[in-house]
Structure formats: C-alpha cells, structure tokens
Amino acid sequence: MQTLTQKELDQLLKRYDEWLRNDAAGKSPVFAGLDLSGLELKKVNLYHADFRGCNLKGCSFRYSDLGYANLEGADLTGADLRNVNLFRANLRHAVLSDIRVNECTMFYFPVCPSEGSFIGYKKAVAGQRCAIVKLYIPEDAKRNSATSYRCRADRARVLEIVDETGKVLDRAWSGRDETFVYEAGKWLEVADFDPDRWNEKTRGIHFYLSKEIAMLY
C-alpha cells in the first residue's frame, strides 16, 4: 500500500478539485488503496471520490463533502467526520470504529425509524401510469437505511395505491421487477432480508418516508 505525505495528498486533492471544476471530464484522480492515515482532508469537495480499501485511520474530513464517495472496505478508525456530508456514500465493509461524528454529520445516522410502526411510500407502475403505494411498516419488522432517504424493511402491508391523478387502484407493479406485485390490503414479506445497513441496494422492501420523495425516485 502506497503511503502519501500531506504535501503529496494536497497535490492530489488539488488535481481532484480541478477535475470536478472541469465537469468531471477525463479520467478521475483516485485515492483507492492509498495509506493516508493521520492526514488532513478538511474543507474539500470529495464528491464521488474513490477511497476503496484506503487506510484512513485518524484522518480529518471535517467540513468536507463525501457525497457519493466510495469508501467500501476503507479503514476509518478514529477518523473525524464531524460536519461531513455522507449522502449516498458507500460504507460497505468500512471499519468505523471510534469515528468522530456530530449532529451535522449528514446521513450517517439512519433516517429510518429504529422502533415502532410507521408509514412509508413506494413508487410503482400501473400500466403507463406512475403509482404511489402507501405501506404500513409494523413494529416487529426488520428495517434499516444507509446514507440516503431510502429505507428497507422485511415486512409491510399495502394500505393504499393511487395513481398520479389520485385515482385509487387495486394493484401496481415494481418498476424494477415486474413480477413483484403490490395489492391493496395484502402483506408483503422478504424472507431473505439483508440486515447489513450499509448494503443499500439489496434485498428488502424499499420505500421512503414521504410520498414526495418517493415520487422523485
């Protein structure tokens, strides 16, 4: 694993900033596989940056934008993530021991309620129309969310289905799997629900906490 000095890292960060300012044209500078332990990455735009497998122990990312960054398998032990944007950052298999976060660490804390029952919304299709499925998530359902507004659960009951004009429908279909049917009044269950919070695009009933966000999906 190649180890960078702070000066070398600063040069790489400058190149990355120039790449972003150039509308991400050409090949992106990457950080993947580097040993950056203990270095400063504060107040920088790291949108979509590739940190896969990096040694980021003790690094300070304070006030930086890590939106859509790929941190899969990175070691973030003791890293400072206060006031950091983590929207849609990939934290699968990342080591997050003793990291420093605060109330302004965006999307580190799950948006999905950790207990109790609640209502969720899912965008679906009904012929040529879009539909919104209103879901009841029961208290005993397994549930989680990663670093976005998207939630997952292993059980849900379809309370109502309406199309984009507000017309009530009996059923709708998943836009990703046409064999998955939502029927009003029926329970949905996913037996092989993936409990890994950071694995967002995996098995489970996907939904959002507001129909407005669901419509944007």
N, C-alpha and C positions, 0 to 999 in steps of 0.2 A: 504494500500500500504506500503510495507516494505521499510524503509529508510536505506541506506547504508552510512557508513562513508568512507572517502577517503582510509583509510587503508583496509577496507573490500573490497572496489571496486578494489584496487590494487591487492589483493589476487585473486579476481575473474578474473581480466584481465590476471594474470599470468597463471591461470588454462586454460583460453581460448587460450592463446598463446601455451601452451603445447599441447592442443587438436589439434590445427592446425598443429603443428610440428609433431604430431603423425598421419598425413594424415587423420585427422578428424575421427579417429576410435572411436567407442563407443559413449556414449551419450554426446551431446554438452552442455557445461555450458551455461545457458541462463540468459539474463538480463530483460526479459519481465516482465512488471508490477512493476518494482522497481522504487523507488524515488531516483534518482541520481542527483537531482538538485544542480547546482553550483560546481559539482565535475570535476576533470581533467581526460580526456581520450585522451590525446595528444600523438602523435607519436606511435600509437599502431595499430596492424593489427586486424581489426574487421570484416574481410571478412565473410559474411554470418551470422553475429551476429543477434540475435533476441532481438529487443528493442520494441516490440509491446506494446503499452499502457504505455510506460515509462514516468516518469516526468524527462525531460532532460533540464529543464529551466536553462539557464545560463551556461550550460556545455561547456567545451572547447574540441573540437575534432581536433584541428589544427594539420595538417600534418598526420592525421590518414587515414586508408583505410577502408571505409564503403561500398566497392563494394559488391553488392548483399545483403546488410543488410536489415532486415525487420524493418522499422520504422513506420509501419502503426499505426495510432492513437496516436503516441508519441507527447508529448508537447515539442517542441524545441524552445520555446520563448526565444529570446536573446542568443541562442547558437552560439558558434564560429565555423563556418565551413570553415574557410579560409584554402586553400591548402589541402582540403579534396577530396578524390576520392569517388564519389557517383554513379559510374557506376552500373546501374540496381538496385540501392537501391529502396525499396518500400516506397514511401512517401504518400501513400493514407491516407487521413483524418488526416495527421500530421499537427500540429499547427506550422507554420513557421514565426510567427510574429517577426519582429526585429532581425532576424538571421543575422550573420555577414558572408559575402561571399566576395570573390575576383575573379580576372580573372583566378586564379589557382584552383578554386572550380570546379572540373571536373564533367560535366554532370548535374550541377544544372541549367544552362541556356539552353534553348531549342535549339537543333540543327536544328529543322525545321524552315524555314524562316517564319517570322511573317506577312509578307505582300508581295504583288506582285505575279506574276505567276512564275512557275519554273517546272523543270523536275524531276521526281522520277522514281525509278526502283523497280520491284517486281519479285520475283522468283515464277514460276508456274510450272505446269507439262503438258506435251503433250504426252500422251501415256506412253512409257517407258523412255521418254526423259525429261530433265530439260529445261525450257524455261525462258527467261527474258522478262518481259513486260515493255515497256517504256511508262510512264504515263505523261500526261500534267496536272498539278495542276493549275486551273485558279485562277485569282486574288481574286474572290469572294468566294473561297472555305474556309470552316472552316477547320482549321488544328492545330495540336499540336504535341508535343513529350514529353516524360517523362525523364528518366535518362539513355537513351541509344541512339543508332543511328537510332532506329526505329521511323518513323513518321506515323501520321494518318491524313486522310482528309475525308470530306463528299462527295466530287465530284472529278472526274478525267476522262480524255479522254484517251483511249488507242491509242497511236501513232504507236506503232510497237511491234511485237512479234517475237523473234528469238529463235531458239533452241541453244543448247550448241555448235553446229558446225557453227553457224552463219546463218543457213537457215531460211528464212522468213516464218512465219506461219500465218494462218488466225485467229486461236483461241488457247487458252490454258485454263487450269482449276486451281483453287486454290488447293494447296496441303493439305489444312485443311478442305475445304468444296467443295466437288466435284460438287455441284450444282451451284457454283459460277463460271461463265464463263467470260473470257476476250476475246473480239472480236476486231480485229483491226478496228479503226475508230469509235468505239462506246463509248458512255458516260457511266460512272458508277456513281451511286448515292446511298448513305446510308441515308435514311430518319431519322433514329433514332440515328444519330451520337452522341456519348457521349462526351460532352465538357470538362469533367474532365481531365486535362492534366496528372495528376499523375496516372490515371487508364489506364495503357498502353495496357493491353490485353483485349480490349473491342471493341465495335462497331466502325467501320470505315474502310476505305480502307488503309491497312497497306503497307508501302513502305520504301525505303531507298534513300538517295541522290546520291548514286553511284552504278553502276551495280556490281562493285567488291564486295562491302559489301553485296548487295542483293544476290549474288551467294553463300555467306557463310551462309546465313540464313537457 
